[in-house]
Amino acid sequence: MIPELELILGAQSKVPQLGPNESDKRFKLVFRNFVSVFCMPGKPLVIHLDDLQWIDSASLSLIGSLFEDRRMKHFMLIGSFRDNDLSGHHPLLIFIEEMKKTDIPLEFIKLSTLNHKEVEKWISDAMHCSTERVSPLSTLVLEKTGGNPFFAGEFLRALYTSKLIYFNTDKGIWDWHLVRIRASNMTDNVIDLMKGRIGQLSLEGRSILQLAACIGQTFDLVTLAEMSAKTLSATAAVIREPVAQGFLVPVGDSYRLLELDIPLDDRSMTIEYRFGHDRIQQAAYDEIAPNERSAIRYRTGHILLKRGRVDEQIFVITQHLNASVMHLKDDAERIVLIQLNLKAAGKAKDTAAYQSALEYLQTAMTLERDSDWQEHYPTLMELHREMGTVAFLAKSYTLMKNSVEVTLKRSLTLLEKIPAYETLVHAATARNDMQEAISLGKTILKELGISLPENPGLIRVAISLFYTKFKLRSYSQEDLLNLPVMTDPIEIARMRFLYAMAQTIYLFFPKQVPLITSTLVRKSLTHGNSPTSALAYTSYGMIMAAMVGDVKEGYRLGELGLKIYEKFQAKSIEAATLVCFNVFVRPWKDHVRSTLTPLLAAHQSGMDSGDFEFAAHAAMGYCNRSY
């Protein structure tokens, strides 16, 4: 999200892979922790976000997460937006209504338009004359612009450009032709005013501004030079005119190199500019014919793509090429664009920008051809699998269902179907439809070759438990710890699904939990240990100690689970393993105080990994045992 942090923190190790829900929670937690570093008593953090009318739902969700933590203090967020650009269902309006339902203090300040007296004072200050003298002109400006400061400024500039406002050198004062201004057909539309001002530029200045408008709100001189087929020095000379007119603003101080009058042939330097206002960019962009716009954006996308900084500029490159699909030359370019959209979606998903990720994936799907499944199967499979996950995270369940159906239909192996099945279960759980989640889980397990009885009797449960106990008698603690690592991907998937089912099913069908746990242990004995084996042995130890009354065996298996976790270092199951052992196994043998430190560690691990359920269990266990 902020690559520059590596310069301060150094290279960081890769975080463990988690499910989509857990990844989202972890990302927001890290974001909150990062922001809170700068919030200190006496030195509060104030963040101002401008132009919120352009914000998306995912960004609002990230902002909202800052206020979910009651420990966030000494922090103020100021947001500004143009309310005339918002429709009734705009994400920002929905977000504001949700925030009003909380006890977070909110203050709304509506910046009203300038009134006659304020416009009068503004113009009199600029003209260095009395308010009485400028009063008629102020009235006209107010009528034409409605008191909008930006519009009023542009209107006055247009009057000056048209020589309807001028400096009277004979009298040494500013003067104006009020009658001619009233009689003129001067527009009150700010975009038309901007177009008029842009039209006053030289042909080269106008062309360079239009090229810049196609590149983006912010752009660099090197890209602009390549787009205009000019040298850096020639481009720098042409761009001075729109900069002098206030259309463009230099970013940073590197533009001062242009003042040194030295040859600018080093294309590694970064001299950036931005448009002074989004209306300026819009006006310049509108002046270009639609087919020419798309051609320019096609060239821009390919220039940036050829530079090889795809990871750094993936969003910019993809957006340019998405806007110019009609210029794609062949299937090879089409497939590259599908892959770029897939990459952009992945990066957007990693930063919780799910709506943006969804849009990239939808664009990729419009480029898809049926024949691609034969020639580019891995790309198409990844595309639909990712669409299922992102649509679930964006709460677009219809899109999710459609994409999962395509994935299941097109999958060549059972292993390829598993991520799609997992998405369906995650979605049912997220909707709190636990019966649906259980039903789906059983269907998936059946396809994986495992059948769970609907309502097992106590005799069947007892047989399963004691059969597993009998098999364990043949292994010492050392034997169990040193079993081979499970490598069969189908068996790994079976283990993962069985454990997920145990977590979901225990509230509705508690008798099935011992059956599932016994199955997990026996699979570990047959196929080797996996991270899930740590939870299997710890859970089985809990059953032995609490249900069967064999505390010694239960404690032995609980400790084994901890050692297997330590061996695999699978952070995603650390909280669950520690909670299971320290809440349900350890107190049968050790003093309850010995569980406090591990439970604190479990809570922190759960928070760090996004496993908030077991983080909460750990916190509850700690509080319960502290008294």
N, C-alpha and C positions, 0 to 999 in steps of 0.2 A: 504493500500500500504506500509506504514511504521508503523507497530504495536508498535514499540518502542517509537513512539512519545507520546503514552498515558502516559508514565512515566513522561513526561514534561508537557503535556497539561491537563492531567487527562482524565477521560472517557467523550466522546462526545455523545451528543444526536443523534439519528438517523436522517439522512437527509430525506426530503420528497421524495416520489416516483415520478419520472417524466417519460415522454416518452423517448424512446431510443435516439433520437436526442438531446433532452435537457439534458439528463444524460451525454452524451458524452461531450457536451459543458461545462457543470458544472465541470466535472472532469478535463478537460484541464485548465479551468480558475483557479481552486483551485491549480493545479500543478504549473501553472505560478506564482501565488501569493506566493506559498511556496518558490519557487526558488528565487524569487525577494527579499525575506527577507534578503538573504545573499549577495546581490549585492549592495555594498556601495562605494561611492567615496573614493579613497585611499585604499580601501580593496575590490578589484574586486573578483568575484567568477570565478575560472577556473575549469572546469570539464573535465577530460580526460576519454574517453570511448574507451577501447581497444577491439580488435577482432570484429570489426563491420561487418566482413564478415558473422557473425552468426545472425545479427539483423533481426527482422521481420518488416513488414509494419506498424503494430500498434505502435511499439516502435518508429519508425521513425516519424510517425504522431504526437506522443506525443512530440518528440524532436522538430519537426517543429513548434509546437504550441508556443514554447518559443520565436520564432522569429517573430510571428505574432503580438505581442504586442510591439509597438514602445516605450513604456515606459521602456522596459527591457534594462537597461544600466549597464555598469560595469560588463559585463559578457562575458566570452569566453568559447567556446566549442572546445576541441581538440579531434578529432576522429582518430583512427588508424585502418588499416585493411590490409589484404593480398590481393592485387588485383588479384593475380593468382588464387584465390579461388572464383572469381566472374564471373558469366555468364552474357551474354548481357542483360537479363531481371531481373537481381537481384534487389530487392527493393532498395538497397543502391544506385545503379547507377541511378535509376529513380529519387530517392530523390535528388541526387546531381545535376542532370540536371534541376530539378524544382527549386532548390535553386539558380542556375546560372541565372535564369530569374528574380530574385529579385535584389534589390539594397543592399542586405546584403553583406558586404565585406567578401570574401572567399579567402583563401590562400591554395594552394596545395603544399605539400612538398613531393616529391618522394624520398624515402630512397633507393638509389641505392645499389647494392651489393658491397662488398669490392673489391677493385682492388689489383693488385699484391703487390704494395708498402705497402698498409695497412695490408694485410695478413702477409707480411714479417715483418713489425714492430710489429705486434701483437705476432707472434711466437717468434721473437727475445727477446721481453720483457719477455715472459713466460719462455723461455729457458736460459735467462741471457747470451746471446751471440750476436755476431755481425750479422747484416742483411746479410752480404755477405755469412756467413756460412749457414744461414737458407734459402737462396734464392732458391736452388733446391727443398727443401721440400715445401716451400711456393708455388712454381709453381705447384707441384703435388696436394697440397691441393686445390688450386684454380681450377685446372682441374676437380677434383672429385666433388667439392661442388658448383661450380659456384659463389663462393664468399658469399654465404648465411651464416651469422654469426653463426646461430644455427646449421646448417648442418656442418659447418667447425669445430665447437667445438665438436660435436658428432663424427666426423671423426677422430679427434685427440685423443679423448678418446678411440675410438675403436682400434687405432694403439697402444696406450699405453697398453690396455687390452691384445692385441695380442703380446705384448713385442717387437713390431717393433719400438717403441719409448721407451727408457729406460734410467735410470740414471746410468752412468758409474762411479762406485765408485772408480775405480783405478785413473781415471783422474779428478774426482770431477766435471763432466759436464754432461749435457743431450746429448744423442747421439741417432742415428737412423740408421736403415738398409735401405737405399734408394733403393738399387737394389732389395732387397726382397719385399719392399713395392710396387715397380712397377710390380714385377712378381706375387704378390699375387692377389687373386680374390676378394679383398676388395671391397664391393659394394659401389656405390655412392648414393644409395637410403636411405634416412634418416630413414624410418620406419624399413628397414632391419638392419640398424646400431643399432637402438634402440633394436630390437629383439635380436640382437647379444649380446648387453650389458646386457639385461634382462636375457639372457641364462646363463650368468656368475654368477647369484645369486644362492644361495643355493635353494634346492627344496622347503623348507618352505617359503623362501623369495619370490621366484617366484610365488608360489601359493597365498600368501597373496596379492601380487601386482595385480595379475589377478582378485582376488575377489574384490579388491578396484576399479579396472577399471570398473567392472560391476555395482558397487554402484553409481559411478559418479565422476565428476571432483573434488568435495569436499565431504568428508565423515567424520564420527566420529568413534572413537575407539570402542564405545559400539556396534554399528551396525556391524562393522568388526569382533568383537569378537563373536557375535551371529552367523554371517554367517560362520565363520571358526570353530564354536563349540569349542572355546578355552576360557580360563579365560581371564579377562582383562590383568592381569600381563603377561600371556604367549603371548598374542597378541602383547602387548607393546614390549616384548623382540624380537619377530620376525620382527616387523616393523622397528626396528632400522637399519637393513641392507639396505633396499631400501631407507631409509632416508639418511643414510651415503653416498650412491651412488648418491644422488641428484635426484632420481626418485620422491620422495615425499618431500613436504615442510610442516612443522608444521604451523598451523594457530593460531595466537595469542600466548600467553605465558603459557597457561594451560598445554602444553606438558612438561613443566619443572617439573611438579609433578612426571614425570617418573624418573627424576634424583635423587629423594629423596629416592629411593629404599624402598618404603612403599607398603604394600598390596593394590592392586587396585581392590577392590571388590565393590566399590560404583558406581553403574551403573547410577546414576543421574548426575555424572560429565560429562562435555563436553570437550573432547580433540579431536580437529579436524585437519585434514591434507588435503592437495590438491596436485594434480599432478603438477610437475614442469613445464610441457608443455603439450598441448593437444596432441602432437605427441607421447609423452610417454604413455599417457592413451590409445591412439589408438593402439600402438604397443602391449601393454599388453593385450588389449581386443581382438585383432586379433589372438592372440596365443591360444585362447579358442575355442573349437569346437562350431559351431552355436547352436546345441541342448543343450549343456552344458551352454552356455551363457544365453539362455532363461530360463533354469531351475534355474540358480542362481538369475536372475532378478525376477522370480516368488517368490522365497524364500525371497528375499529382500523386495519386495512389501508387502508380508504378515507379515513379522517381523515388518515393520514400521506401518502397519495397526493395528496390535494387540497392539501397544503401546498407541493407543487412541488419538494421536495428529494429527488427520486427517485434521482439519482446517489449522494447521500450515504447514503440509507437503503434502497437497493434490496433488500438481503438481508432486512431486517426486514419491509418492506412485502410482499415476495413470499412470505415464510414465513407471514405472517398470512393472506393471501388463499389460499394453497395449502391451508391448514388449514380453509378455509371455502368450498370450491368448491360445496358443495350450496346455498349462498345466492346464487350468481351469478344475476342477474336476466334476462340476455339474451345473445345471441351477441356483442354489442359488448363486454360485460364479459369474456366468455370469451376473445375475441381479445386484449384488453388484457392479460389474465393470461398468455396464451401469450407475448406480447411482453415482459412483465416477467420471466418465467422465462428467456427467451432473453438478456435484458440481464444478469440476475443470473449466468447461466452464463458469459457472456463475461467479466464482472468476476472471477468465481471462477477461470476459466481463466488470466487475466492474472496472478493471484497464485499460480499452480501448485496451486490447490485443485481438482484434477481430479475427485475423487470427488463433491465438492459440486456442481461444474458438471454432472456426469453426472446427479445427482439432479434438478436444476432442469430439465434437458432432458427427462428421462423424464416428469416431471410435465407439462411442456408437451405432450408427445406424447399423454398420456392425455386431454388436452382437445381434441385435433385431431379434426376431422370431415372426411370425404372431400370434402364440398362446398367446404371451405376452399381446396382447390387451385385452384378456379375464381375465388373472390372474394378470396383473400389469398395468391396464389401466391408473391410475394417473401418473405413471412414464413415460409411453410411450407418453401420451398426453403432459406432461411437456417437454419432450425431443423434440418433433416436434414443439411445440410452441416456445421453446427457439431457435431452429434451424432457424425458420423463422425470429426472431428478430435479431439474430447474423449475419445471412447471409445478411440481409438488411444493418446492420451496416458495414459489411465487403464489401459491394457493390457487393456481389455475387447474383445477382437478379434471376438467373435461379434456384439456390439452394433454395432461398427464396420462389419462386413461387411453386416449387415442395413440399416443406415442408408445406406451407400454404394449398395447395390442400389436402394433407394427413390429416392435422388438421381439415379442414372443413368436409372432408368425414367421419372421425372417431368420430367427436364430437357428444355427445349424447344429448346435450341441446343447445339452442340458445346462452345461456350465455357463453358457452365454445368456441363458434365461434368468439365472439367479439374481443379478442386479435389478432386473425389471420386477421380479417377484418381491424383492426387498422394498422397492419403491412403493408398491401397492400396500404392503403391510405398514410401512412408515406413514403413508397417507391416511390409512384407516385409524391408526393410533393417534395421529395429529388431530383428527376430527373427533377424537374420544369415542370412536365407534369400536369398542373393544371386542364385541361379538363378531363384527366383520373381520377385525384383525386376526382373531383366533380361527375363524372359519377359513380365511385365506392361508394362514399359517399351516393348518392341517392339510389343506389341498396341496400346498407346496411340498410339505414333508412327504405326502403320499407319492408325489411325482419323484421325489428324491429316494423313494423306496422305504419310507418309514410310516407306519400306521399307528396312530394313537387311539386307544379305545375311548368311546364317548364317556362312559362312567364306570371306571374300573372298581371292582370290589376290594375290600381290605385284604382278602386272601391273595389276590393277584399282586397287589402292592407289596405284601410281605414276601411273596415268592421272589419277586424281582429284586428286592433289597437284599435278601439273604443269598440269592444266587450270586449277586455282585460281590457280597462279602466273602463268599466261598472262593470266588476267583481271585480276590485280593490276597488271600492267605498264602498264595504261592509266591508272592513278591515281597521282598524286603523294601524298606524305605529307599535304600540306595538304588535298588532295581527299578522302582517306579520313577525315581527322579531321572534316571539315565536311560529311560526308554527312548527309542529313535524318535526323531522329529517327524510329525505327521506331514506328509508331502502330497498325498492324493487330494487334488482340489475339490473333488466331489465330497470326500469325507470331511474336509475342512468346512465346506458349505453346510453339510449336515450338522456338524457340531455347532456352527454359528446359529443356524436356524433353530435347532433344539433349545439352545440356551435362551434365544430371544423369545421363544414360545413359553419357556418356564417363567420368564419375567412378566409376560402378559397374562398368562393363564392362572396364576396362583390365586387371584381374587375370585375367580369364577369356578374353576375346577381344581381345588387344592390337592385332590388325590392324585392328579396326574403329575404333579411336581416330583414326587419320589421316583415315579416311573421314568420321567425324562432324565433326572439326575443319574439314576442307575445306568441308563442307556449311554449317557455321556462318558461315564467312567469306563464302561466295558469297551466302548469304541476307542478310548485312549489306550486301553490295554492291548487291543488288537492292532490298531493302526498307528500308534505312537502319540506322543504328546504334542499339543498345540497350545496357544495362549488360552483358549477356552477350557483346556484341561485344568488349569489353575482354579477356575471357578467350579468346575465339576467336582474336583476332590474336596474343595472347601465346603461346597454345598452338601456333598455326601457326608462329610464329617459332621456337619450341623445336624443332619438327620440321624446319624448314629448316636450322637451325644444327647440330643433333645428328645427324639422320638423312641429310639431303641433302648437308650440308657447305657450304651457302651461308650462311656466317656473317654477311655483310653484310646480306643480305635478312632473315635471322632476327632480327638485332639491330634493324633498322629496324622490323619488325613488332612486336617486343617492346616497343620504346619507344612505338609507336603505341598498343598496348594500355594502357600506363600513362597516356597522355594522355587516352584515351577514358574510363578509370576516373575520372581527375581531373575530367573534364567532367561526368560523371553523379553523382559523389560517392556511389556505391552502396556503402555500408559492408559490405554482406553479401558482396561479392566482392573486397574489398580484399586480404584475407589471401591468397586463392588467386592473385590477379593478381601480387602482390609476390613470392610464393614461386616461381611459374612463371618469372618474368623473372629473378630474382636467383639461383635455383638452377640453372636449365637454359639460360638464354640469356646472361646478362651475363658469366659467367666465360670465355666463348669470346673475348671482346674485352678486358674490363677486368680489373684485378688482383682477386683473390678477396677482398682486404680491403675493397674497395668495396661488397661485398654485405652486410657485417656489420650496419651500421646499418639498412638497409632490412629485413633479416630480423628484427631486434628489433622494428621497427615492425609487421611482418607478424604476429609472435607476439602482440603486444599487441592488434592489431586482431582477430585470430581469437578471442582470449579475450573481448574486449568484445562481439563479435557472436555468440558461441556457435558459431563455426566451429572447434571444437576439433581437427578433423582437420588443417586447414592451420596452426593454431597449433602443433601438434606437429611438422609438417613444417618449419616455420620454425625452431623450437627445435633440431631435429636438424641442419638445415642450418647454423645459427649455430655450434653446438658443433663440428661437423665441420670448419668452415672456421677456427675460432679457433685450432686447433692445427696 
